Amino acid sequence: MNTPGFYDGKTVLLTGASTGIGKELAIKLMHTKCKLVLVARRKELISEFVTSQPKRENLIISGCDVSDKEAVSLLLDEVTQKMGQPDIVILNAGVSLGEKYEILDEKATRATMEINFFGVVNFVHPLLQPFRERKSGTFVIVSSLADGRGYPQSAAYSASKAAVSIFAESLAIKTAPLGLKVITVKPGFVKTPMTDKNQFPMPFMISAEKAAEIIFNGIINGKRMIKFPFMTSLLTSLANIAPYKIFAKAVRR
Ligand SMILES: NC(=O)c1ccc[n+]([C@@H]2O[C@H](COP(=O)([O-])OP(=O)(O)OC[C@H]3O[C@@H](n4cnc5c(N)ncnc54)[C@H](OP(=O)(O)O)[C@@H]3O)[C@@H](O)[C@H]2O)c1
């Protein structure tokens, strides 16, 4: 099922909209009739691609840092005042600081958790009460297929995504009877500035446009979990149940 007009009239907030998957998703959303809030620290990058799209009303571009709880709270107040409460909140902002820094640098580990995990929590908590009162609202939480094991090149990243996935699952179970929806997105490798810096092999990599299309349609189709691509999903499912020795040997290679 692919409902035309699904996004029309809804207030959609998307974080991590300046590059990669978020940018492509923002462009797709710009072609719907939703009220759109695009968030990233480098808001000038958002403004750049917005000007090359057909002109539209009902657009907020915000330079909010998702790890800054106060800034998120101010942003949500502004959105509610200008566009009404968000209907769909796509929490896509994330960082992967790279193999070189992660394990060695405690600051990088904390920053990864602050953005990838608390950058989700900072939106979920203030919106929970209004969503509960309305008995509707959708959280789309972008995790990763790297959320199930300790990959040696991305200790903090995988730990942050494990936290996000578990948080999203608990939230889904808890809030479904209240009329809320929580969709977890687990991409494999996608070609974006995040992966451009990786030195290791990235099998079955897909484009950011393709990833955005899968997420855009998955939300319309009411999926609870959006995992892609199929082969990476299959291989990570096997990795997730492999005994430690076999897993460690495979990933060391
Ligand atoms: N690419 C992959 O292979 C892959 C695989 C699995 C999961 N994912 C996940 O998909 C999501 C998007 O990643 P991507 O690959 O598209 O990477 P990307 O191109 O690097 O995009 C990351 C986005 O997050 C924003 N961001 C980072 N820190 C932020 C902060 N503190 N506050 C606000 N915005 C912030 C960045 O904007 P600013 O820097 O301008 O703030 C940018 O728009 C991430 O959650 C990532 O973990 C990606």
The ligand as an ORCA input file, in Angstrom:
! r2SCAN-3c Opt
* xyz 0 1
  N      25.420      5.930      6.043
  C      25.285      4.733      6.557
  O      25.870      3.744      6.063
  C      24.390      4.520      7.747
  C      24.165      3.185      8.152
  C      23.346      2.963      9.254
  C      22.766      4.030      9.919
  N      23.008      5.307      9.486
  C      22.391      6.385     10.260
  O      21.663      7.228      9.390
  C      21.623      8.549      9.922
  C      22.052      9.541      8.852
  O      23.413      9.306      8.542
  P      24.087      9.655      7.134
  O      24.781      8.457      6.676
  O      23.126     10.334      6.262
  O      25.243     10.635      7.658
  P      25.613     12.153      7.340
  O      25.529     12.437      5.889
  O      26.885     12.396      8.057
  O      24.425     12.938      8.042
  C      24.324     13.095      9.431
  C      23.348     14.216      9.688
  O      23.216     14.377     11.106
  C      23.381     15.749     11.413
  N      23.907     15.910     12.763
  C      25.010     15.349     13.304
  N      25.180     15.767     14.566
  C      24.157     16.620     14.829
  C      23.788     17.382     15.962
  N      24.522     17.367     17.088
  N      22.681     18.155     15.899
  C      21.945     18.201     14.753
  N      22.230     17.485     13.649
  C      23.342     16.714     13.695
  C      24.360     16.272     10.362
  O      24.216     17.670     10.199
  P      25.203     18.781     10.815
  O      26.569     18.188     10.865
  O      25.039     19.917      9.860
  O      24.626     19.078     12.171
  C      23.820     15.559      9.122
  O      22.725     16.255      8.602
  C      22.547      8.536     11.147
  O      21.792      8.383     12.321
  C      23.396      7.305     10.921
  O      23.916      6.768     12.111
  C      23.808      5.577      8.422
*
